[in-house]
Amino acid sequence: MTFKKILIILFLIAPLTPAQKFEYVSSIGNFEEASSFYISPSGFVYVTDIETDEVIALDTLGNVIRNIGGYGWSPSAFDSPVDIYADALKIFVVDKNNHRIQRFDKNLNFIFAIFTRNNDNEEERFGYPLSAVMSNQGDVFILDSENSRIIKFDIFGNFIQNFGGYDYGNYALENPNQLAVSMLNNIYVVDKNKILIFDQYGNSLGRAEGTEKFEGIRILFNWLTVNTTEKIFIANLKLPELNLSKVILEGYEDSIGIVSSLVFNDKLYVLTKKNILIFNRTH
């Protein structure tokens, strides 16, 4: 049986795999309308807010240590920051309506922006980006919603290639939401009820289909999380097979309204529009 077939079958039977239980501990943050978040390896939390057009940085206790932004086109200003990615030294913010990706250092000092919408070369043009990540080799992958494809740049913003467009057959993106990158530099994309997987060169590796529309996907170290507005699934990418387990949240009775989610240091962080809920894994 091929890898692709295994991937599809395992995802479709995911509800039959043992559920993972997490118990509510606390919440941090106070946002107007959070749109995405990420946690750096050192534990700093970065959140984008599309109501205030800001990026907020919080420490491990949830204290706000810096916020930047406000509506505009100048560096460090935003018009609908819809996604964010962080590693130990770099922050990438997806500035959707400005058609650009802004790069910052870990302290949210502006470095440069990637903007290609007016370029002559249509292969490198992107508009209304929805997501951006960086591989551990320094390549930046941008989800181009205007052309339903992924565009790859080097760490300095130089164009390399695009993939996932209309000529990709069963792997052509239709209405993608967000992408994530694994430690093996594979690119995972949620597109309606599907997860599509590509290698770092744009070759298709596998696809999985569920029954509900996915809103977000995150990979931090070896933990993958995908979520709808009401459900979360997680998988350990260190395992040889992609086994998605449904998450059961205990100790929190209110309706959550999930924006995004990720696993960090054996805790589950769930972003809502107003705050971040923290859950401990129960064994």
Secondary structure, 3 states (H helix, E strand, C coil): CCHHHHHHHHHHCHHHCCCEEEEEEEEECCCCCEEEEEECCCCCEEEEECCCCEEEEECCCCCEEEEEECECCCCCCECCEEEEEECCCEEEEEEHHHCEEEEEECCCCEEEEECCCCCCCCCCCCCCEEEEEECCCCCEEEEECCCCEEEEECCCCCEEEEECCHHHHHHCCCCEEEEEECCCCCEEEEECCEEEEECCCCCEEEEEECCCCCCEEEEECCEEEEECCCCEEEEECCCCCCCCEEEEEECCCCCCCCCEEEEECCEEEEECCCCEEEEEECC
